[in-house]
Amino acid sequence: MSATLFIIAGLPGVGKSTRAAALEAETGAVRMEPDGWMDELKLDLWDEERRASIEAMQWRLGRRFLVAGVSVIIEWGTWGRDERIGLLEDARALGARVELIWLSAPAEVILERVTRRGRENPPITMAQIEEWIGLFQAPDANELARYDLVHRH
């Protein structure tokens, strides 16, 4: 049985970390979550250059795990269609299955959740959330058809 790449897509505050932690416990998959690494290294969560470096490192490791038959959870948000499809194609080239977990929530719920967790400094605003909703490239029917399984929450 081949390994599975689980791609968790969604904005901050939609439940990605909660779902990824549950999936990790259920499957034993290795979880690649940049916020935790950034916290551990005492890096600013808003530092996009360092976040990109950590995600690149995580994907190099993730590919090694998939080749070894170990499932991987990508918990980056993956807002862009090209990013998700790139991960999908890389994983398929390694012989892995690929599942998409697409999470969403109303803007008011997102704001309440990110405010409650108090993790970001400066805090996330409703204006940012509304902007991000417009930037998120929701999977279309063509993209969805490419995955072995899609979970929409």
C-alpha positions as CSV (number, residue, x, y, z in Angstrom):
1,M,0.0,0.0,0.0
2,S,1.4,3.4,-1.0
3,A,1.8,6.4,1.2
4,T,-0.7,9.2,1.1
5,L,-0.1,12.9,0.8
6,F,-2.8,14.9,2.7
7,I,-3.0,18.5,1.5
8,I,-4.9,20.7,4.0
9,A,-6.1,23.9,2.2
10,G,-7.7,26.9,3.9
11,L,-7.2,30.3,5.4
12,P,-6.0,30.9,9.0
13,G,-8.6,30.1,11.6
14,V,-10.6,27.5,9.6
15,G,-9.4,24.6,11.6
16,K,-6.4,23.3,9.7
17,S,-4.3,22.6,12.8
18,T,-7.1,20.9,14.6
19,R,-7.9,18.7,11.5
20,A,-4.2,18.0,10.9
21,A,-3.6,16.9,14.5
22,A,-6.6,14.6,14.4
23,L,-5.4,13.1,11.0
24,E,-1.9,12.7,12.4
25,A,-3.3,10.7,15.4
26,E,-5.6,8.7,13.1
27,T,-3.1,7.7,10.5
28,G,0.4,8.1,11.9
29,A,1.3,10.5,9.1
30,V,4.1,13.0,9.5
31,R,2.7,16.5,9.9
32,M,4.5,19.4,8.2
33,E,3.2,22.5,9.9
34,P,5.4,25.7,9.5
35,D,3.8,27.7,12.3
36,G,5.1,25.2,14.9
37,W,8.6,25.2,13.4
38,M,8.6,29.0,13.4
39,D,7.4,29.1,17.0
40,E,10.1,26.7,18.0
41,L,12.8,28.8,16.3
42,K,11.3,31.9,17.8
43,L,10.7,33.4,14.3
44,D,8.0,36.0,13.4
45,L,5.0,34.2,12.0
46,W,4.7,37.1,9.4
47,D,8.2,36.5,8.0
48,E,7.2,35.2,4.6
49,E,10.8,34.6,3.4
50,R,11.6,32.3,6.4
51,R,8.2,30.7,6.1
52,A,8.9,29.9,2.4
53,S,12.3,28.4,3.4
54,I,10.7,26.2,6.1
55,E,8.0,25.0,3.7
56,A,10.6,24.1,1.1
57,M,12.6,22.2,3.7
58,Q,9.4,20.5,4.9
59,W,8.6,19.4,1.3
60,R,12.1,18.0,0.8
61,L,11.6,15.9,3.9
62,G,8.0,15.1,3.0
63,R,9.1,13.6,-0.4
64,R,11.6,11.5,1.4
65,F,8.9,10.2,3.8
66,L,6.6,9.4,0.9
67,V,9.3,7.5,-0.9
68,A,9.9,5.5,2.3
69,G,6.1,4.7,2.4
70,V,5.3,7.1,5.2
71,S,2.2,9.3,4.7
72,V,2.6,13.1,5.0
73,I,0.3,15.9,6.0
74,I,0.9,19.4,4.4
75,E,-0.6,22.0,6.7
76,W,0.5,25.2,4.9
77,G,-2.8,26.6,3.9
78,T,-2.0,26.0,0.2
79,W,-4.1,29.0,-1.0
80,G,-3.0,28.7,-4.6
81,R,-4.2,26.1,-7.1
82,D,-0.7,25.9,-8.7
83,E,0.9,25.1,-5.3
84,R,-1.6,22.4,-4.6
85,I,-1.3,20.8,-8.1
86,G,2.5,21.0,-7.8
87,L,2.4,19.1,-4.6
88,L,-0.1,16.6,-6.1
89,E,2.1,16.0,-9.2
90,D,5.3,15.6,-7.1
91,A,3.6,13.1,-4.8
92,R,2.1,11.1,-7.7
93,A,5.5,11.0,-9.4
94,L,6.7,9.3,-6.2
95,G,3.9,6.8,-6.3
96,A,1.8,8.3,-3.5
97,R,-1.9,8.8,-3.2
98,V,-3.1,12.3,-2.7
99,E,-6.1,13.6,-0.7
100,L,-7.3,17.1,-0.4
101,I,-8.9,18.4,2.8
102,W,-10.5,21.7,2.0
103,L,-11.6,23.7,5.0
104,S,-13.5,27.0,5.1
105,A,-15.5,29.1,7.5
106,P,-17.3,32.5,7.4
107,A,-15.2,35.6,7.9
108,E,-16.7,36.3,11.3
109,V,-15.9,32.8,12.6
110,I,-12.3,33.1,11.3
111,L,-11.8,36.4,13.1
112,E,-13.2,35.0,16.3
113,R,-11.0,32.0,16.2
114,V,-7.7,33.8,15.4
115,T,-8.5,36.5,18.0
116,R,-9.2,33.8,20.6
117,R,-5.9,32.0,19.9
118,G,-3.9,35.3,20.1
119,R,-1.0,33.8,18.2
120,E,-0.4,36.5,15.6
121,N,1.4,39.7,16.4
122,P,0.1,42.1,15.1
123,P,-3.3,40.6,15.3
124,I,-5.2,39.6,12.2
125,T,-8.0,42.0,11.2
126,M,-11.3,41.6,9.5
127,A,-10.0,43.6,6.6
128,Q,-7.1,41.1,6.1
129,I,-9.5,38.1,6.3
130,E,-11.7,39.7,3.7
131,E,-8.7,40.3,1.5
132,W,-7.5,36.7,2.0
133,I,-10.9,35.3,1.1
134,G,-10.5,37.0,-2.3
135,L,-7.0,35.7,-2.7
136,F,-7.7,32.1,-1.9
137,Q,-8.1,30.1,-5.1
138,A,-10.8,27.6,-4.3
139,P,-10.4,24.2,-6.0
140,D,-12.5,24.0,-9.2
141,A,-14.0,20.8,-10.6
142,N,-11.0,20.1,-12.8
143,E,-8.6,20.3,-9.8
144,L,-10.9,18.3,-7.5
145,A,-11.1,15.5,-10.1
146,R,-7.3,15.0,-9.8
147,Y,-7.3,13.8,-6.2
148,D,-7.8,10.3,-5.0
149,L,-10.2,11.6,-2.3
150,V,-11.6,15.1,-1.4
151,H,-12.9,16.1,2.0
152,R,-14.8,19.4,2.2
153,H,-15.5,21.0,5.5
